Amino acid sequence: MHQDTTVCPQLHVPAMRDIVLPTEEEEPPGTGLCPQSALRPLGEQSVHPKVVRLPAARLARTTSTTRRFRRRFYPDVDDKTWNDWQWQVRNRVRSFERLDAMIRLSDAERAALLRPEGKLPLAVTPYYMSLVAPDDETQPLRRTVIPCAGELVQMAGESDDPLGEEHQSPVPGLVHRYPDRVLLLLSDFCSTYCRYCTRSRVVGHGRITPNRTRLEAALDYIRANPQVRDVLLSGGDPLTLGDDRLEWILSRLRQIRHVEVVRIGTKVPAVLPQRITRKLVTMLRRYHPLWMSLHFTHPDECTPESHRACAMLADAGIPLGSQTVLLRGINDNVPVMAELMHRLMRMRVRPYYLYQCDPISGSGHFRTPIAKGLEIIRGLRGFTSGYAVPTYVVDAPGGGGKIPLMPEYALGHDAAGDMLLKNYEGDVYHYPDGAVEAKKQQIH
């Protein structure tokens, strides 16, 4: 059967004739539930780089917690099936009954699960569910994915769209906040839904789908705005699309000459590491420069499976950065945050941003005072390597963008014009700032 192709001067990439929409309201785009071969295979095969493996003693295949969970709840599922990302997506825990069979639900969790007014659906991959403590409602990972009554309470200053994305969206699913970059939402589907999600107003409801008409409109907008040099793909989670659908989007962006950098924001390496396959990374490395922002929240997410997923991405030449949300009772102390940053670095993920939790509706039980974030940065800076210290930012409500915050290290000038600087130990030092200014005036 004849298939149209569009040839780019730089790339030989077949064109997609169409994108088939999901058949259910909240189903993953591009999994086994939808056609997978909308593109013909590319003629050239990339050579995957040789990987130097860590000794088995240092990097186990999985955790004992996951093994016990599998024996109890999935005794007939073999390793090949368990490690199939599409199986993981199809078998997500999505109902009260299934969840109730796996963990001992608290009264607060039951209240949230049994009340229909919650905006964000429940979905957890079997893999990530294996990391959730069955008998401890205060466990950090459990609190991030299991609903509780706190998310039904709206506090002062909270809103469904605190960042004002709806007002900065020139075409559906595209946000243009900063002059030289745009955010393109590919879908509203995630394999696992975080209870503190900034886009809880839209994700999981089937309102943003990866249909061709919408995506072409977004691509047309990018083509018409040559100041856009950086495109961030987000959602939902872009990596829940099948390889062919994702490649269709990447290939179209690479045909726009003024798009210099493409970034992908994803939590897949933490909640669905099985998605990072050799086929996927071979495809991704065709579209460099490609960057990836990963979403890790707690050290317990840094499992052998996540480690291998990050290693495959890094070996494909994709720079990895972590965007961590500061969450009360989950990672809001220096020891936990330092351990997370150190584990990320061992996985070749550069700590990038530490986000103050956005004031979305029902987020009060997650949010900390800003002073807590400054305290954590103060406890990291100087006490660990600079690469392990993220930038603490507040995404300004109303669409003001990210505002970096730092502890007070510059104390001002003394009478002689020296800058007074406080180091990580609290000691004050003089920098001869005034001498530099005086010398400059003499020269002029």
Protein Blocks (a to p, Z undefined) as FASTA:
>chain_A
ZZdddddfkbccdddfbdcddfbfbdcehiakbcfklbccdfbdcdddddddddfklmcf
bdfklmmmmmmmmmmbcfklmmpmklmmmmpcfbfklmmmmpccdfklmmmmmpckbfbd
cdddfklmmmpcfklmkbmklmmmmccfklmpccehiafblnommmmcfbghiacfbfkb
ccddfbfcdfbdcfkbfklmmgonlpaccbfklmmmmmmmmmmmmklmbdcddedjfklp
cfklmmmmmmmmmmpmklmbdcdddfklmmmmmlmcfklmmmmmmmcccddddddfbfkl
mcfklmmmmmmmmmnopacdddddddehklmcfklmmmmmmmmmmnopacfbdcdddfbe
hilmmpccfklmmmmmmmmnopacfklpccdddddehhlopadddddfbgbjcfkopacd
ddfkopacdddfklmmmmmmmmZZ
